[in-house]
Amino acid sequence: MKYDLILIRYGELALKGKNRSDFENRLLENIRQKLKPFAGVKVKKTFGRIFVELGGRESEPVLRALTEVFGIVGISLAKQVPSELESIRQAAVELVQDLDPRPRTFKVAAKRSDKSFPHTSQELNHLIGGHVLRNTEDLRVDVHRPELTLKVEVRGKYTYLYGANLPGPGGLPVGSSGKVMLLLSGGIDSPVAGYLALKRGGVLEAVHFHSYPYTSERAKEKVVDLARILTRFGGRIRLHVVQFTEIQTEIRKHVQSSYSITVMRRFMLRIAEQIARNNQALALVTGESLGQVASQTLESMNVINAVTSYPILRPLVGMDKQEIMTISKKIGTYETSILPYEDCCTVFLPKAPKTRPDLKVTEEMEAKLDVDALVQKAVEETEVLDLRPDEKQEEEFSYF
Ligand SMILES: Nc1ncnc2c1ncn2[C@@H]1O[C@H](COP(=O)(O)OP(=O)(O)OP(=O)(O)O)[C@@H](O)[C@H]1O
């Protein structure tokens, strides 16, 4: 069926005053950016609400795009008809009959902001409801717990009828929480961590450690693909690719193998912090959760974390693998994450990594390396890729 409008519902309930208008303006801007590929579609803020005017376009792809804009709590499809009883009634029947599955019970909730309209809200409920009942089979009125509440708003020249309600992705509009730097590997977890950071309003940049030629160009391409998928939710993402080969070679030469992962992670954090500072990102984000692998025991985290006082967000810390995989499938990163390209950590993985490394021992081992110079060089030689949403994707991929 043809809809004319989409009503966007949003709201972190606690938001008030200036925070609220910042939230709304940011959301409005993000929706506009997201819907840019859809020529003719207009996004407007009126009556304290956000509307998308479809301008004759199919609603389906626009809806799909909106389910990727954080800050949207719900999406309602609407029809706009002249404020005249017969048109309103006809639109009501169409809206109800177009729902899949068809509701078995319904009620009409009419409101008129325009008192010059010749029927009161109560009268309208009956006039519209009765008409829908007469023209639809297997439908009853239930005023207490209806499956469908058909909202009708008479606003001057036009009347709006709201049919299907869909859930939005929730969260905060991207950009409302400042910038964060994601440590992005080619695995399942870190893209999900990035998605969750975006969901809380963070602007995302990402850093990836690459060990060419030990890891292939295709391993790097895989990470570029993952970051590009995240642009669906976050808009533009800058990906910093760090050449990690020299550092790993040094570690292999000088550090006892059971400590190599610990030392390698400490280098990653030092470099990521530096890149974050250089790019005004205020926190690091990783895909770590608790206790999965040797480097993710609390003892390891302590020793690894000791190199930085920068905030490190770990959005997955309380999740198990199954929950993480469910999100990764939902957001479309899973299929790419499981492609079998080697990661720099796995290439250099020792047979028996320490699960409880000692800080003093770690520092003694690192003393054999010129840590500052290695970090400096890696930061300077970092390659930056500027990734933007691929407009073609809009038509091809469904987040549901
Ligand atoms: N090559 C890399 N480049 C950037 N960050 C990395 C890299 N390898 C690991 N990380 C970061 O360290 C975190 C922990 O990595 P680790 O390999 O221990 O765990 P994981 O559970 O396999 O994570 P993932 O599934 O994200 O690879 C990752 O989630 C990621 O944030």
The ligand as a Tripos MOL2 file, in Angstrom:
@<TRIPOS>MOLECULE
LIG
   31    33     1     0     0
SMALL
NO_CHARGES

@<TRIPOS>ATOM
      1 N1         44.8760   -7.0720   14.8680 N.pl3     1 LIG1
      2 C1         44.1630   -6.3240   15.7040 C.ar      1 LIG1
      3 N2         43.9190   -5.0370   15.4110 N.ar      1 LIG1
      4 C2         43.1710   -4.2480   16.2480 C.ar      1 LIG1
      5 N3         42.6570   -4.6780   17.3830 N.ar      1 LIG1
      6 C3         42.8550   -5.9510   17.7410 C.ar      1 LIG1
      7 C4         43.6130   -6.8400   16.9290 C.ar      1 LIG1
      8 N4         43.6320   -8.0420   17.5500 N.ar      1 LIG1
      9 C5         42.9340   -7.8960   18.6890 C.ar      1 LIG1
     10 N5         42.4590   -6.6440   18.8240 N.ar      1 LIG1
     11 C6         41.6210   -6.0710   19.9110 C.3       1 LIG1
     12 O1         41.7940   -6.8400   21.0910 O.3       1 LIG1
     13 C7         40.5480   -7.4540   21.4540 C.3       1 LIG1
     14 C8         40.7900   -8.8340   22.0010 C.3       1 LIG1
     15 O2         41.3430   -9.6340   21.0080 O.3       1 LIG1
     16 P1         41.4080  -11.2110   21.1240 P.3       1 LIG1
     17 O3         42.0070  -11.7400   19.8900 O.co2     1 LIG1
     18 O4         42.0240  -11.5630   22.4310 O.co2     1 LIG1
     19 O5         39.9120  -11.5730   21.3650 O.3       1 LIG1
     20 P2         38.6840  -11.9910   20.4480 P.3       1 LIG1
     21 O6         37.6230  -12.3170   21.4360 O.co2     1 LIG1
     22 O7         39.1020  -13.0110   19.4540 O.co2     1 LIG1
     23 O8         38.2910  -10.6240   19.7270 O.3       1 LIG1
     24 P3         37.8400  -10.4190   18.2240 P.3       1 LIG1
     25 O9         36.7410  -11.4260   17.9650 O.co2     1 LIG1
     26 O10        37.3790   -9.0000   18.1760 O.co2     1 LIG1
     27 O11        39.0700  -10.6620   17.3780 O.co2     1 LIG1
     28 C9         39.7310   -7.4530   20.1650 C.3       1 LIG1
     29 O12        38.3550   -7.5450   20.4170 O.3       1 LIG1
     30 C10        40.1510   -6.1620   19.5530 C.3       1 LIG1
     31 O13        39.4470   -5.0900   20.1520 O.3       1 LIG1
@<TRIPOS>BOND
     1     1     2 1
     2     2     3 ar
     3     2     7 ar
     4     3     4 ar
     5     4     5 ar
     6     5     6 ar
     7     6     7 ar
     8     6    10 ar
     9     7     8 ar
    10     8     9 ar
    11     9    10 ar
    12    10    11 1
    13    11    12 1
    14    11    30 1
    15    12    13 1
    16    13    14 1
    17    13    28 1
    18    14    15 1
    19    15    16 1
    20    16    17 2
    21    16    18 1
    22    16    19 1
    23    19    20 1
    24    20    21 2
    25    20    22 1
    26    20    23 1
    27    23    24 1
    28    24    25 2
    29    24    26 1
    30    24    27 1
    31    28    29 1
    32    28    30 1
    33    30    31 1
@<TRIPOS>SUBSTRUCTURE
     1 LIG1         1 GROUP 0 **** ****
